[in-house]
Amino acid sequence: MKNLANKTALVTGGSRGIGAAIAKRLAREGANVAITYQASAEKATALVKEIEQLGVKSIAIQADSADPLAVKKAVDQTARELGGLDILVNNAGIAAYKDVSEMTIEDFDLITAVNIRAVFAGSHAALPYLKKGGRIINIGSCQAERMPTPGGTLYAMSKSALIGLTKGMARDLGKKGITVNAVHPGPIDTDMNPANGPHADFQRSLMALSAFGTADDIAGLVSYLAGPESGYVTGAGFVIDGGTNI
């Protein structure tokens, strides 16, 4: 059985890495899937073609997550072209690692615009379309609760803010039957944080499992939260980090 048959999902920042894995997993579960991208047009187009081979509809939308109007337009386009919206995965995010003494107000504004404001903007834009059983899933980070390396002040702050945003929205939207949850990945083997990268051994030293996760690991958890079996789960945060934070 395909748990998400006849559902429509939007995955922001879905052209590569964790976002692409989420988009493909939701499509395999039967959902029609829209993705947003900022600059990876070629990857986004290729992913749409791959998803369509699974027998569902898919579109790619160019949208800068730092622009709330672009985020809203992407939500509206998804609903218009794919026939509604049932699942919103707020995956788009950025990281900027600098010593706090070197950070600027411009750094602060950009990371909060993409990692916090875009989540609110997308979720707010989705509300007219989401019905009972709707899902909002925010992709955070295990660094929201623990920052083991210097330079991550703004990133940790932004992902910590998602915890409060998730819990607050869950409380407000529960009466409508819409669930809101967060997934907090740890070290995941992607092109942005490869398992053979210069900092990989240090990251492994923090883990109970001593191994990087895969984007498919995150996608599996998101699939559960998007599906019917998670209907009584809301306001929760799921850390999936190989035991980094225990």
C-alpha positions in Angstrom: 0.0 0.0 0.0 1.1 3.6 -0.7 0.4 5.5 2.5 0.4 8.9 0.7 -1.6 8.1 -2.4 -3.7 11.1 -3.6 -1.7 13.5 -1.3 0.3 16.5 -2.4 3.6 17.5 -0.8 5.9 20.5 -1.1 9.5 20.1 -0.1 11.5 23.3 0.1 15.1 23.1 -0.8 14.3 19.8 -2.4 16.7 19.6 -5.4 19.6 17.8 -3.6 20.8 16.2 -0.4 18.3 15.5 2.3 15.5 17.5 0.5 15.8 15.3 -2.6 15.8 12.1 -0.6 12.6 13.3 1.2 11.0 14.2 -2.1 11.7 10.8 -3.6 10.5 8.9 -0.6 7.2 10.8 -0.4 6.8 10.1 -4.1 7.4 6.4 -3.6 4.7 6.5 -1.0 2.3 7.8 -3.7 2.4 11.6 -3.1 2.5 14.2 -5.9 5.6 16.3 -5.0 6.7 19.8 -5.7 10.2 21.0 -4.8 11.7 24.4 -4.6 15.3 25.3 -5.5 17.3 28.4 -5.6 20.1 27.8 -8.1 20.3 24.1 -8.8 17.9 24.2 -11.8 19.6 21.2 -13.6 19.4 19.0 -10.5 15.8 20.1 -9.9 14.8 19.2 -13.4 16.5 15.8 -13.2 14.8 15.1 -9.9 11.4 15.9 -11.3 11.9 13.5 -14.1 13.0 10.8 -11.7 9.9 11.4 -9.5 7.5 11.3 -12.5 8.9 7.9 -13.4 7.3 6.7 -10.1 3.8 7.4 -11.6 3.1 10.6 -9.7 3.1 14.3 -10.6 6.0 16.6 -9.8 7.1 20.2 -10.4 10.2 22.2 -9.6 9.8 25.9 -8.5 12.6 28.4 -8.4 12.2 30.3 -5.1 14.7 32.1 -2.8 13.7 31.1 0.7 15.1 34.4 2.0 12.2 36.1 0.2 8.9 35.5 1.9 6.9 36.5 -1.1 8.7 33.8 -3.2 8.0 31.2 -0.6 4.2 32.1 -0.6 4.2 32.0 -4.4 5.7 28.5 -4.3 3.0 27.3 -1.9 0.3 28.8 -4.1 1.8 27.3 -7.3 2.0 23.9 -5.7 -1.6 23.9 -4.7 -2.7 25.3 -8.1 -0.8 23.0 -10.3 -0.9 19.8 -8.2 -4.5 20.2 -6.9 -4.0 21.2 -3.3 -1.6 20.7 -0.5 -1.5 18.1 2.3 2.1 18.0 3.4 4.7 20.8 3.8 8.3 19.9 4.5 10.2 23.0 5.5 13.7 21.7 4.6 15.5 24.7 3.0 18.2 26.0 5.2 21.7 27.5 5.3 24.7 27.4 7.6 27.3 30.1 8.2 30.1 29.1 10.6 32.1 32.0 11.9 33.5 33.1 15.2 30.9 35.2 16.9 33.3 38.2 16.8 33.4 38.0 13.0 29.6 37.7 12.5 27.7 40.6 11.1 24.2 41.8 11.2 23.9 40.8 7.6 24.9 37.2 8.5 22.2 37.3 11.3 19.5 38.6 8.9 20.2 36.1 6.2 20.3 33.0 8.4 17.2 34.0 10.3 15.4 34.8 7.0 16.1 31.4 5.5 16.1 29.2 8.6 13.3 30.8 10.6 11.2 33.3 8.7 10.9 31.1 5.6 9.5 28.3 7.8 6.9 30.7 9.2 6.1 32.2 5.8 5.7 28.8 4.1 3.6 27.4 6.9 1.4 30.5 7.1 0.9 30.4 3.3 0.0 26.7 3.5 -2.8 27.1 6.0 -5.6 28.0 3.6 -4.9 24.7 1.8 -4.2 22.3 4.6 -7.2 20.3 5.8 -7.7 17.9 8.7 -4.9 15.4 8.6 -2.5 18.0 7.1 1.1 17.8 8.0 3.9 20.4 8.6 7.3 19.0 9.1 10.3 21.2 9.9 13.9 20.1 9.4 16.0 21.4 12.2 19.4 20.1 13.5 20.8 18.2 16.5 22.9 21.4 17.0 19.7 23.1 18.3 20.4 21.3 21.6 24.2 21.0 21.6 26.9 22.9 19.8 30.1 20.9 20.1 32.3 23.1 17.8 33.0 26.8 17.7 31.5 29.1 15.0 27.9 27.8 15.0 26.3 30.5 17.1 23.8 31.7 14.5 23.1 28.3 13.1 22.4 26.8 16.5 20.2 29.8 17.4 18.1 29.5 14.2 17.5 25.8 14.7 16.7 26.3 18.4 14.1 28.8 17.3 12.5 26.1 15.1 11.7 24.1 18.3 9.6 26.9 19.7 8.0 27.6 16.3 7.1 23.9 15.9 5.6 23.6 19.4 3.6 26.9 19.1 2.2 26.0 15.7 1.3 22.5 16.9 -0.7 24.0 19.7 -2.5 26.5 17.4 -3.2 24.0 14.6 -4.2 21.0 16.7 -7.8 22.1 16.8 -7.8 21.9 13.0 -6.4 18.4 12.9 -3.1 19.5 11.5 0.1 18.2 13.0 3.4 20.0 13.2 6.6 18.2 14.1 10.4 18.7 13.7 13.2 16.4 12.6 16.7 17.2 13.9 19.4 15.5 11.8 22.9 15.0 13.0 25.9 14.3 10.7 24.4 13.1 7.4 26.6 12.2 4.4 25.8 14.8 1.8 27.8 17.0 -0.5 27.6 19.7 2.2 28.9 17.5 4.9 30.6 14.4 3.3 31.5 11.4 5.4 35.1 11.7 4.1 35.3 15.5 4.7 38.0 17.2 6.8 35.8 17.4 9.9 34.2 13.9 9.6 36.5 12.1 12.0 35.8 14.6 14.7 32.0 14.3 14.1 32.3 10.5 14.3 34.1 10.8 17.7 30.9 12.4 19.1 28.6 9.6 18.0 27.5 6.5 19.8 27.2 4.7 16.4 30.5 6.2 15.0 29.0 6.5 11.5 27.4 9.2 9.4 23.7 8.8 8.6 22.3 8.9 5.1 19.7 11.2 3.5 17.4 8.2 3.2 17.5 7.8 7.0 16.0 11.3 7.4 13.5 10.7 4.6 12.2 7.6 6.3 11.4 9.5 9.4 9.8 12.3 7.5 7.7 9.7 5.6 6.4 8.4 8.9 5.5 11.9 10.1 3.8 12.6 6.8 1.7 9.4 6.9 -1.4 8.2 8.6 0.4 6.3 11.4 1.6 9.5 13.0 -1.8 11.2 13.4 -1.4 11.4 17.2 2.1 12.9 17.0 2.4 16.7 17.1 4.6 19.3 18.7 7.4 16.7 18.8 11.1 16.9 17.9 12.9 13.8 16.6 16.7 13.8 16.9 18.2 11.4 14.3 22.0 11.8 14.9 23.6 8.4 15.5 23.7 9.2 19.2 25.7 12.5 18.9 23.7 14.2 21.6 23.3 11.4 24.2 
